[in-house]
Amino acid sequence: MASNVINWFEIPAADFQRAKKFYESILKIEMMEQPMGNFQMAFFPMDPNSGAVSGAICSGEHYTPSTDGAKLYLNAGDDLSVVLERVPAAGGQITIPKTQITPEYGYMAFFIDSEGNMVGLHSQN
């Protein structure tokens, strides 16, 4: 089995540019856009040789934002409070504030993004 159970994720977007701006704003990153057939994708930064998990924002048929279904947690760096504080200004809504999981597993929080997806954040502090 590979070192990661998850090897890729896709976050649905109803308004592709709005979603891209949201994630670039809260994570302070730049996302590369690329059409893939009938879909539009914006990729989270990744090193293809690192073995680390990454993903993309996707817009097109079969990509419907939702608060239901599988949940993913984005790595929020050293302290998820920094990323979480950017969510409202970027057009999102915090649904679960920073909450300790356990001292060993760190902290988590959930927000609804600009498209209506529920997404988690994780950090050790």
HELIX and SHEET records of a PDB file:
HELIX    1   1 PHE A   16  LEU A   27  1                                  12    
HELIX    2   2 LEU A   80  LEU A   84  1                                   5    
SHEET    1   A 4 TRP A   8  PRO A  12  0                                        
SHEET    2   A 4 SER A  54  SER A  59  1                                        
SHEET    3   A 4 PHE A  39  PHE A  43 -1                                        
SHEET    4   A 4 MET A  32  MET A  36 -1                                        
SHEET    1   B 4 TYR A  73  ASN A  75  0                                        
SHEET    2   B 4 MET A 118  SER A 123  1                                        
SHEET    3   B 4 GLY A 106  ILE A 112 -1                                        
SHEET    4   B 4 GLN A  93  THR A 102 -1                                        
END                                                                             
